[in-house]
Amino acid sequence: MCSAIVSLNGLLALFGSLTLILAHQKTSRPPCCMDTLSSSVCQRLRHEKRVHFARRCNNDIEFRLIQCCSTCNRFKRSIPYDRIAQSLVRMNCDDRYGASFCKKYVNDQDVWTYKQWSCSGYSPYMAFRACRKTCGFCDFDKVHYNLRNATDACKSIPEDKDRR
């Protein structure tokens, strides 16, 4: 009887850890708000095509939250981040590459042979673009879309050794 209790406790500990690992793979923060296209590209777009730039800032989720986020925030014709971000995510909550791909991605089951990917680890932008729903970016109870959280998320992105 005593060994059965120990074994049961061991299984509970194991499955509890497994649950924590799987839950940890989902994100709890919005993607980092910066200009991944580069500040100069975003500023050039803003100066040369103001109407088009405003439209993209206010309607294109990846442009607004990833590609030119910082420049959109400084552009007077764009809706403030805190007012637009969650609604853009809500309208575009899907997995670009499908559920089976994203399940492997979330569980870190070697989608690509030479790299490990996770929802909020080495490539949060890829996670947001490819597996937005499965990675938890649409879970508004856990991910709070405001500019402070989006800029704080930039501090936790590990340096990519391959980009040096």
N, C-alpha and C positions, 0 to 999 in steps of 0.2 A: 504493500500500500504506500509506504513512504517513497519507494523508488518511482512509483507511478506519479506521485505528486511532484517529485523533482523533475521527472521527464515532462510532465505537463507544464510546469513552470519554465523549463528550458525551451519548449516549443513556443510558449507564449512570448518569452523573451526574444526568440528568433523571429517570429512573425511580427512582433512589435517593431523590431529593428528593420525588418524588410519593409514594413509600412512606412516607417520614417524615411528610409532611403527613397522609395518611390515618390512619396510626397515631397521630398526635398528636390526632386528633379523638376517639379513644376515651379514656375516663377512666382514671386510675391511682390514684384515691382515692375513698373512700366519700363519700356526700353529707354536707354540713356538718350537724353535730348542734346544732340550736337549736330553739326553739319558733316555727315559722313561723305557727302559728295565733295566736300572741302568748302571752306568759307568763301574762297574766291569764286568758285563756280556758282554757289548759291547767291552771292552778292551780284555777280554778273547777270544771272537770270532775273533777279529782282530789278536791276536797273534797266535792262534791255526789254523785258516783257512784263511790265508791272501788272497788267490785268490778268495775264496768264499765270503769273506767279501767285497773285492773290487767290485765284481760283484753285490752284493746286494746294496752297496752304490751308484752304478752308474745306477742301473736298477729297483730297488724295491722302489716305491714311499713311502710306509709307513715305511719301514726300514730307508730310507734316511732322510725323513722329520720329523719323529716322534720317532721311536724306538731307533736309534743310531745316531742321527743327529750330536751331538757334536763330537763323536769319528770319524765319517766319515769325518768331516771337518778337523780333525787333521791328517788324513791318507793320505799319499802322493800319493797313487794309485787311490784315488777317485777324480772325477771331482769337482772343486770348487762349492759351493752352488749357487753362483750367476749365474753360467753357466748352471747348471743342473736342478734346482728346477722347473722353469716354464715349461720346456719341459717335465719333468716327469708328472706334473699336466695336461698339455695339452693332453698327450697320455693316461691319466687315469682319465678323467673327467666323472665320472658317480656316480649314487646313488646306493649303494650296496643293500639297502632295498626297492627300488622302490619309485616312485613319491608320492603315497598316504601316505606312512609312513613319508617321508621327509617333505611333506607339513605340517603335524601335528607337526613335530619336529621344523621346522622353525617358525611356528606360535605359538609355545609353548602350544599346545592343549593337554597336559597331555598324552604323549606317555606312560610314566611309571607313575603309580599312586603316588608314594611317592617322586619323584624327578622332578625338573623342569630342562629342558635341553634347550640350545639355541646354535646357531652356533658359537658364540664367547664368551660365558659366562663361566659357570661352567665346561663344558667338551668340549673344542675345539677339542681335539683329537678324541673323539667319533664322533663329527660332521664331522670332516675331513674324517674319515674312513667310516661312514655310509651314509652321505648325502653331499658329496663333491660338486656336481653340484648345487643342490638346495640351499645349504648354501652360495653359491657365491664364493667358493674358486677358481673357474675357470673364474671368471670375472677379467681379467687382467687389466682392466681400473681402478678397485678399489683395487685389491689385488696386491701389488708389491712384488714379490719374490726376496728378497735379504737378505743376512745374517743379516744385521743390523735390518731390520724389523722383521725377525724371532726371533732374540734374544730380541728385544724390546717387542715382543708379550708375552714373558715369564713374564714380569713385570705386566701384566694385568690379569693373571689367578688368580681368587679368590681362597683362601685356601679352600680345601675340608675338612669340619669339620668331615666327616665320616672316613677320613684316619688317624686321630689322634689316 
